[in-house]
């Protein structure tokens, strides 16, 4: 499994809880899912306290219009706000650029905030910066021979639901 921890024991705690609870993606139809935690980036310097957690569905990887397509969930925890950005992205594995084709944002109550689909003709291609979680998503989708950890997540729990369950758990027991 690809993981990238930038610091703090909180990251290990969140990671452990996510391993136990597990995510899924709302738009996956009847197909079997195979979600993996591919990266976690924690910024623990003021004023930008933030955690970005990236999940990707191995079963969603396919060739589409000459690119590699993959479904991801990007959970952003900043201050008291939690967002879950669920996307289907196209990756040009040779040029190391990506484009979001479908994007949906969910709030901390797992309610849809925004949703949009983008045509391939009007899509904006993005070159991710070196330490972003998208670099790990690229490796996950574009390098099929890389062995990721055996830990898969249950297919019936949304990523944001898993994080919220961890944050709201009664740890006194």
Secondary structure, DSSP 8 states (H G I E B T S, - for coil): ------S-HHHHHHHHHHHHH----TT--SS---EEEEEEEEE-STT--EEEEEEEEGGG-EEETTEEEEEEEEEEEETTEEEEEEEEEEEETTTTEEEEEEEEEE-TTS-EEEEEE--GGG---B---TTSHHHHHHHHHH-TTS---S----TTS-HHHHHHHHHH--TT-
